[in-house]
Structures are given as structure tokens and as C-alpha cells.
Amino acid sequence: MTRLSVNINKIATLRNARGGNVPDLLKAASDCERFGAQGITVHPRPDERHIRYQDVLDLKPLITTEFNIEGYPSETFIRLVTSVIPEQVTLVPDAHDAVTSNAGWNTVKYTRFLEEVVARFHEKGIRVSIFVDANPEMVRCAAKTGTDRIELYTEPYATLFPLNPGQAIKPFLEAAAVAKDCKLDLNAGHDLNLENLNYFASNIPGLLEVSIGHALISDALYLGLENIIMMYRRKLEVQSI
């Protein structure tokens, strides 16, 4: 069964819009777990426009499922993660001013850099996932870094899905096959939602985890957080391939 990790960045964005502590990010994270989330994802950025570094420290003792910290592996980020020791760290190549993640790593160009970063996290016993495009070459080079997993960047799938689901999924099937050959475990995320999630999860073999934030939190405005988490969970209830 593919696990659902809820990205709570958008809850932090709403809180930060007015200052104070409404909505309460820590309570929201605990509620997500209570409502069925199988993990909590955060992506602190240097400008702290949503998740703050202090949030990461405060969340660690509260998380009872799996804590996944995403981010660009700057020295500041590495120090934060190695002090918190989450179950998973996901490395993304975001520029400091990126609105959201919009591409995977060029693992050909940055193999050595990523290898060194992965080794530092492994020294602390942290599982590592590298954010990559659905490109066989990038998947193969990710394996050379020693990472445990890759996270497939699914925005291209989500964009094409309404027009041609079969064509949209094709490069992801190829990437998943290469990941299996390279003995890499598989995550996915970005723009997955209630319309496209089940098709993706049903067709991608070995998919262990999806991280979903923007769509899920937006849906929760209409349908409620508890209800929407279970709706997403049901979309992931597919037969193993």
C-alpha cells in the first residue's frame, strides 16, 4: 500500500499571513495523523515564508508516524536535519527564491555533490530520497549517489493527465522500471490530486509514498481535513503490482 504523507506548508503559509498562531501548525500536524495521514512533510525555505526552522524543531517530538523534511541541502539545512533526525530527508534542487519545486536534480552534473550530502545524512541514520524528473538517465545517476529512494517529480504527469492519461504516465513507468533495476525505492509528489492520484498509484509499480500538500489542503477548505485525508487514502488503496 502506498503511504500518504501530508505536506503542511500551506497551513504555515496561512498562519504567517496574519502572524500569531492561527491556525496552530502543531495541532494541525497532530490532527492530520489522527485523521489518517501516514506521514508529515515539511519544506523549510531560507526566507521562512511558510515552514519556519523553529517549526521543524517543534514538530519533531509530536510526530508519531513518519517525519519527512524536504529542502535544498545548504549547510544550514543540513545542520537542521541532522539535529532533528527525521525518518526521511528529501533533497530538492530549489533556488532560494523558488515559489515551489519545479524540476528534479540534474544528477549527472551533481553526482559527487549529492553523494557527499547523502553520506552525511546516512551517518545520522536518516533515509535519503532525491527529487528527480522521470528521466532514466537521471534515475541511474541518482543511484550512484547512494540514496535510498528517489521522489519522482509528477507535475508533467498532472499537466498531461486530463488530455491523455496513458501518455502522461508513460515516462513515469519507464523511470519506475529503471529505479527497480537500480534497487532504488520510489516516492512521488507534486500536483497529485483526487482526480489523478488513483491512476498514478494503480499503474506505478513499487510506489511506497506520495507527498501531497497544496491540493489536499485546498480540498480540505471545502470538505474538511478529516474527510479529505481519508478520501486521498482511498485513492491509494490499489492492488500491488
N, C-alpha and C positions, 0 to 999 in steps of 0.2 A: 504494500500500500504506500502510495506517495504521501509524504508528510506535508502539512501546511504550516509554514512559518509566516506569521503576520508581521509585516513591516509597519511600525508605529510612528514613522517620521511625520506623517500628516497630522497626527494628533498633537505632536510637538509644535508643528507649524501653527496650528490653531491657537494653542496656548500662548505662543510667543507673540501672536498678533496683538494681544492686549496686555501682555505682562501678567504677573501673578501666577496662579497655579490652577487655572480653569481652562480647559479640562485637566484633571490630575493625571499626568502621564503614567505614574507608577500604578495608580489604581486601574487605569485603562489596560496596562500590560497584564496585570493580575486577572482582570476580568476576561481578557482575550483567552488566557489559558483556561480559566474556569469555564468558558463557553465552548472550548474545544480546540483552540489553537495548539498545535504540537511544537511550536517554537516561536520565539520572538526575535525579530530582526531590527537592527538599528543601523543607521548610516550617518555617523557624525562627520560633519564637514568643518573645515577650518574656521569659517565665519559663524558657525553655530546657529545658522538661521532656522534650524529645526531641532534635531537632537543635539544637546549640549554634552560636552565631555563629562560634566558632573552627572548628567542623566545616566550615562553609561555606568559610572561608579555606583550610583544609587540603585540601578536596576539589578545589578549582579546578584545581591543576596535575595532578591524577590523572585527571580525566575526559577520555576520548578520544572520546566520542560527542557528546551534547548535554547541557548543564547547564541545568536549569530551576529557578529559585528562586521559590517561592510565598510570599506573605505580604501582610499589611496594610501599605500604604505610609506608615508613620510615618517621621519624619526619620531615625531610627536604621536602619530597614530600607533606606531609600533610600541612605543612605551606605554600608551594607554592599554592596548590589547594585552600586552604581556603582564601588566599589573592586574588586570581583571580576570584573565584566564577563562575566556568563554569556551564553549564546546567547539565552536567553529569561527574562523575568520574568513571573510570573502574579500579577495583583493580585486579592486576595480581601478581602471586607469583614468579616473576623472581628473580633469583640471580643477584647480581650487575654486573656480567660479562657475563650474558646470551647474546648470539648473537641475539636471537629472542625468543618470548614466545613459550614454548614447552610443557606446561602442565597447567591444571587448578589447582585451590586451593584444598587442602585436607580440605574440610570444616568440616569434622568430628573432625579432630585434632585441627583446628584453629577457631572453632566456637566462642569462647569467645573473642579472639583477633579481629576477623572480626566484631563481634558485637560492640565492643568498637570503632573501626575505623568508622564503618557505622554511629554510633551515633554522632561522631564528625562532619562528613560531613552533616548529617541531621540538626545539629544545625545551619548550614550556609545555609540551604535550597537547598543543592546540591543533585540531584538524584544520586543514587549509583547503579552500576552494578558490579557483581562479576564474574570473569572469571572462568568457571568450565568445566570439562570434561563432556561428555554425559553419566553420571552415575547417576541413580536415587537417590542413597543414598547421593551423593554429592549435588544434586539439593535440596533434602529435608533439608539437614543441612544448605545449603545456606539460605533457607527461615527462619531458626531460628535466623539468624543474624539481621533480619530486613531490609535487602537490598530490593531495589525496583525492580531490574532486575537481571538476570544472562546473561552472554555472553557465549554461547557455543563455545568451542574450536574445530574448524572444520578441523584441519589438518588430523585427521584419516579419516574423510569423503572424503577429497580431494585426499588422497592417494589411497583409495579403489575404488573411483568413476569410473575410466577408466575400471576397471575389472568387477565391479558388482554394478551398481548404487543402486539397491534395497537393497542389503546387506549393502552398505555404509550408507544409510540413516536410517536404522532400529534403531540403538541406539539413534539417534537424535529425531526420532519420539517418542520413549519411554521417553526420557528426557523432551521433549516439553509437553507431557501429564502430567508428574509429576509437571512441572512448573505451568501448568494451575491449577492443583489441589491445589497447594500451593499458588495460587494467585500471582505468580511472572510473571512480563513481561519478554519478551525474545528478546535478541540480539544474534548475531553470528559473528564470524570472525576468520580468519587465513586460508590462501591458497585458498580462494574462488576466482574464476576467470570466464572468459567468457564461459568456457566450462561447469563448474559445478554449476554455480550460479542459473540459472533458475530452474533446477531440485530441488535444495535445497529449494529455496523460494516457489516453487509451492507445495511442499509437507509438509513443516513445518508450522503447524497452529499457528497463533498469532505472527509471526516473525515481530518485529517492526523495527529493524535496523540491517544493516550489516556494518562492518567497513573493508574497503579494501585499502591496500596501495601498497605492493610490486608488485602484478600482474598488478594493474591498472596503476601505474607509468611506469612499464616496457612496457606495451602495448602502452602507450602514446608516447614512443620513436619512434614507427613505424606509429601510426595512429593519433597522435596529442591529446593533453589534452582535448580540447573541444569535439572532436568526441568520444573519448573513454569514457568520463563520460556519455554521452548520450547513448552509447552502453550498459554500465553497468546498467543505469537506465531502459532501455528497458527490460533487463533480469529480472528486479524486477517487471515488470508490469504483475502480475499474479492475478487470481481471489482469493479473500479471502476465507479461509477455515473455 
